[in-house]
Amino acid sequence: MTHVKRSLGIALWFMFLTLPLMVVRVNTVSREIEWRWHNMALVGICAFAIAWFWQFSIERRMSKLAQVSNDKHPELKKPTWTQRLAADPVLSRRVLIAVGALAMVFPWLVSTGQNFYHVNVMVSALIFVVLGLGLNITVGLAGLLDLGYIAFFAVGAYTYALLAKTFGMGFWTCLPLGGLMGALFGVVLGFPILRLRGDYLAIVTLGFASITKIVLENWDTVFGGAAGIANIPRPDFFGVELTGREKAVYTYYIVLGLVALAVLVTTRLKNSRIGRAWMALREDEIACVAMGVDMARTKLSAYALGAFWAGLVGVVFAAHNNFINPDSFTFMDSAMILAMVVLGGMGSILGVIIAALALKLMPEYLRAFAEYRMLVFGAVMVLMMIFRPQGLINDMRRKYEYDTAEREDDDGGK
Amino acid sequence: MDFEYLFELLCGGVVKGSIYALIALGYTMVYGIIQLINFAHGEIYMVGAFVALIITGILTLSGYSDSGLSVLVLAAVIAVIYAAAYGYTLEKIAYRPLRNAPRLSPLISAIGASIFLMNYVQLVQTPDFLPFPELVPEFEFMEPLSRFVSSVDMVILVVTALTMVALTVLIKYTKIGKAMRATQQDMVMARLVGINVDRVISATFIIGSVLAAIAGVLIASRTGQINSAIGFMAGIKAFTAAVLGGIGNIPGAVLGAMVLGIAETFGAGYISSAYEDVFAFGLLVLILILRPAGLLGKAVKQKV
């Protein structure tokens, strides 16, 4: 009953809160006021339902937390199905092969002759998968919140566009160059802000991304200004002329290869010396430095490596789109990549891939959803932090286990 | 050297700085107490401006009153109430459940809240720029100064000054102000001596939102147009100002805002107006590298 009363109160509060913005719309041109009372009823009903659910979830979370703290052996907690899948080498390899095979034949399944729309959509989605994996290194593994990640993407894209247009350099020469440029910018930006704490870092990276965008917009003799750069050549295939569909499929395989490479590199790095240093840095900087980890090198490498992937895939983006302008590199794009990492679970590779595909493909195929996309992202980011800070798919840390439960039983009689 | 131009820029910079100062105070107060960058603060400012726009629209179009200033005051009061309500709700939903979470969590939650509020206003109102009516009449006594300071600018300066005085009194001489200072110094200790810390934090958010809404109404009546994206840039700039002055430091925020406003107008006036934002961010990066504690802030040693 208290729940009903509180939910009712919350519903009324939200009806009051949304009253001017949702109900009234003033049209200053035709000098009319539009009253939309149905919105108010809608808000009331939704707020009531959500408030009810919210209280329920908070209560459940509290009881769960209490349960966890009562639990003597939290490490004996049952692993989730994803963790079991990842821990079982035979099963995970089979799943990996199946997914890989599906990804390989995907363009032949969905595209016929002139129709290769789905392949193009998939290419843009996979580009964001690589971006998500790259940011996952900086934010997920090393815990350095980067709000200007899209700037490195822009660096890669413009590197290719300028090199290809002015010097006629090919795609394959520019691909590593784009990545290196991204990494270089990462290091250059990383150096001065090494000493900054997490939240300052976020603001500086955001400022850096804004500066990049403003420079791209205004320095029109070099970067083409707001109009951008057009007629960027597509990836070349040993000098063979390709048709539109073949080009799309070819780009698809290139990005797919990059995704595979990114996954490989991240998994190998995660359990390496530097990967463990990143995670230690994320958990506790002071303790980590006290243990003898070189903070500057660790942070810079995380920055540079994250930026490297963005630069690399920026080249593909420019080649795939034929055309780039500063509007592709806004803060909202940075926020979307961040949302992918947060949603997928910081540090979790599988989670980031799934989240990136979901966030990119959903607005594409659910047109009705596209309008509310950013609204939902914002809400999801808040809700994830409150209810599931570990993300959809829990990142599993490699750990050395020994059976504490048995031990305590052993010396229980002391 | 053209001194008239210089003076004109200086006045513009101070007016801009006072708007930044009003927003920056909200940032700095919240940061001082819970060490959180309230990313959605700029959105509160935007909501304030929108509510004021809607109220003025209703009042003028329904023919309630035609005296500009009284409409503006009424709209400002309602906007302030709504902004306070939004700030309070924001803290309750997005930050309170994360009080003891790792540092990054509330920050990401704040970014989410900011994106949510921006798109919410964009969806329920409009993504386009809306004209904000000119409500401040041309004062006669401003005639000799009108080359440098318009009537709107004068209103901005006066309102900002009055707000600052009110804020100082509130923080220095009232019970809640004392509680806020205590909480800022040591939250655990404050709780031990019987201060309701949750209430103090709510009060901080409300005061910050009120200041932001005042800034929103003022800037809307100065620039004459608003849209749902104005909060983002203003928020970042105000945060820059707060960092510049030393975050958590209230006089520092005002000083930082003035420096930022003047630097921006001078950069725009003497070098290039297209790169206006670059100066602000360049200043931010410089100050963080050279003097991370800010102009008035004390360097805090990291405790190990």
Contacts between the chains, C-beta under 8 A, distances in Angstrom:
chain1	res1	chain2	res2	distance
A	13	B	89	7.4
A	16	B	85	7.2
A	17	B	82	7.5
A	17	B	85	5.6
A	17	B	86	6.7
A	17	B	89	6.3
A	18	B	124	7.7
A	20	B	50	7.8
A	20	B	51	5.0
A	20	B	54	4.7
A	20	B	55	6.9
A	20	B	78	7.7
A	20	B	82	6.6
A	21	B	47	7.2
A	21	B	50	6.3
A	21	B	51	7.0
A	21	B	54	7.2
A	21	B	120	7.7
A	21	B	121	6.3
A	21	B	124	5.3
A	21	B	125	6.4
A	22	B	124	4.7
A	24	B	54	5.0
A	24	B	57	7.5
A	24	B	58	6.6
A	25	B	54	7.9
A	25	B	124	7.9
A	25	B	125	6.4
A	25	B	126	7.7
A	26	B	53	6.9
A	26	B	54	5.6
A	26	B	57	3.1
A	26	B	58	6.9
A	26	B	61	7.0
A	26	B	130	7.9
A	28	B	57	6.6
A	28	B	130	6.6
A	28	B	131	5.4
A	28	B	133	7.6
A	31	B	61	5.8
A	32	B	61	7.5
A	33	B	57	6.5
A	33	B	58	6.1
A	33	B	61	5.6
A	33	B	62	7.3
A	39	B	124	7.3
A	58	B	97	7.3
A	143	B	104	6.5
A	145	B	104	5.8
A	145	B	107	6.4
A	145	B	108	7.5
A	147	B	111	7.3
A	192	B	285	6.8
A	192	B	288	7.8
A	192	B	289	4.6
A	193	B	285	7.8
A	193	B	288	6.9
A	193	B	289	7.4
A	195	B	292	6.8
A	196	B	288	6.0
A	196	B	292	6.7
A	198	B	103	5.5
A	198	B	104	6.1
A	198	B	107	7.3
A	199	B	35	7.9
A	199	B	36	7.8
A	199	B	37	4.9
A	199	B	103	7.2
A	199	B	107	5.7
A	200	B	243	7.2
A	200	B	288	5.9
A	200	B	292	7.2
A	202	B	37	7.2
A	202	B	107	6.3
A	203	B	37	7.0
A	203	B	236	7.3
A	203	B	239	6.1
A	203	B	240	7.6
A	203	B	243	7.3
A	203	B	284	7.0
A	204	B	284	6.9
A	204	B	285	5.8
A	204	B	288	6.0
A	206	B	236	6.6
A	207	B	236	7.3
A	207	B	240	7.6
A	207	B	280	8.0
A	207	B	281	3.6
A	207	B	284	5.4
A	207	B	285	6.2
A	208	B	281	7.4
A	208	B	285	7.4
A	210	B	236	7.5
A	210	B	277	6.0
A	210	B	281	5.8
A	211	B	277	7.6
A	211	B	278	5.2
A	211	B	281	5.2
A	211	B	282	7.2
A	214	B	274	7.4
A	214	B	275	6.4
A	214	B	277	5.6
A	214	B	278	5.4
A	215	B	278	7.2
A	217	B	274	7.8
A	218	B	272	7.9
A	218	B	274	4.4
A	218	B	275	6.5
A	286	B	302	7.0
A	286	B	304	5.3
A	290	B	304	7.3
A	331	B	232	7.2
A	332	B	115	7.5
A	335	B	111	6.4
A	335	B	115	5.8
A	338	B	108	7.3
A	338	B	111	7.2
A	339	B	112	7.8
A	342	B	108	5.7
A	371	B	123	7.1
A	372	B	119	7.8
A	372	B	123	7.0
A	374	B	115	5.7
A	374	B	118	7.7
A	374	B	119	4.4
A	375	B	115	7.8
A	375	B	116	6.0
A	375	B	119	4.1
A	375	B	120	6.1
A	375	B	123	6.3
A	377	B	112	7.4
A	377	B	115	6.1
A	378	B	112	4.7
A	378	B	113	6.6
A	378	B	114	7.2
A	378	B	115	3.5
A	378	B	116	3.0
A	378	B	117	7.5
A	378	B	118	7.7
A	378	B	119	6.3
A	379	B	112	6.9
A	379	B	116	5.2
A	380	B	112	7.1
A	381	B	108	5.8
A	381	B	109	6.6
A	381	B	111	6.4
A	381	B	112	2.7
A	381	B	115	7.1
A	382	B	93	7.2
A	382	B	94	5.0
A	382	B	109	4.8
A	382	B	112	4.1
A	382	B	113	5.5
A	382	B	116	6.8
A	385	B	98	6.1
A	385	B	101	7.1
A	385	B	105	4.7
A	385	B	106	7.3
A	385	B	108	5.5
A	385	B	109	4.1
A	385	B	112	7.2
A	386	B	94	7.9
A	386	B	97	4.7
A	386	B	98	6.4
A	386	B	109	7.0
A	389	B	101	6.6
A	389	B	102	7.7
A	389	B	105	5.5
